[in-house]
Amino acid sequence: MTDRLVLEPGPEHPITITPTGRRVTVRVDGAVVADTDDALTLQESSYPAVQYLPLADVVPGVLTRSDTSTYCPYKGEAGYYDVAGVPDAIWTYE
């Protein structure tokens, strides 16, 4: 049982998720660490849009699970990964 606040997106705090519609390539120090045609763009309220990529489209071996976690009342618990030595570079909502 949790006492965490759970909120639904709505007119005051909209969240939209749409296919990005183009290839997304992620590089760290020039090396490709992810490449996908299946990215999703998440737009939450007035925050900058972010890209969500399938973990299957990340180069094997570049992710290391971090001890970091955060909670969003709209999206839930996020887990973090270090990417090619960059700490907490990505997060995931599993």
N, C-alpha and C positions, 0 to 999 in steps of 0.2 A: 504494500500500500504506500502511496506517495502523497505528499501534501503539495506537490508542485502545481502551480497554476497552469491550466490548459486553456488556450484560447483558440477560437475559430477565426480565420481570415474573414473580413467583411469590408464594407465601404470605408470604415475608419482605418483599416489596416489590410489593404488588398494584397494578395499573393497570386501571381500568375506564373504558370510554367508552360513554355512553348518550345517546340523544336527550334534549335538554333538555325537550321537550314543551310549550314555550310560547314566545311571541314574546320576542326579546331585542332591545332598542334601546340603542345606545351613543350618548351625547352628550358633546361636549367644549364647554365654555363655553355650554351650552344648545343647540348646533347638533347635529342628528342626523348622525353619521358612519357608522353602520351600523344596519341593521334587517333582522332575519331570523326566519323560523319554522323554520330548519334548523340551529340551534345544537346543538352537542354538549357534554355535560358530561364533563370528564375528571377523575377522582378518582385521584390517585397517592398511594399509601401513606397517611401521616397528614397530608399537605399539604392546604391548603384547595383545594376544587374550583375549577376554572377553566372558562371557556366558550371553545370554539373555534367561530368563525364562518367561513362560506365567504367567501373574498375577493371573490367575485362580489356579495356583499350589502353591501359597503362602498361608500360614496359615491365615485364616481370623482374623482380628484384630491386626496383628503385624505391619501393615503399617500405617504411619501417613504422610499425604502429607506435604511437606516442602514448604517454600516460595522461595526456591532456584530454579533457572532455568539457563540454559546455552544454547548457540547456537553453532552448528557445521555447517559449510557451506556445508558439505557433507551429513549430516543426519538430520539437522533441529533443532527444539527446543526440549530440554530435560527438563522434569520435574523430581523432586527429591522426595524421600521418606525417612523418618526416619524409621528404622527397630528396633523394640524392644528396643527403647531408644538410638540407634546409629544414630547420625544425618547424613543426606544425604548419607546414606549407599548404596542406589541404585538409578538408574536413568532409565527413560523410554522415549521412543520416541513414542508418541501416534499418 
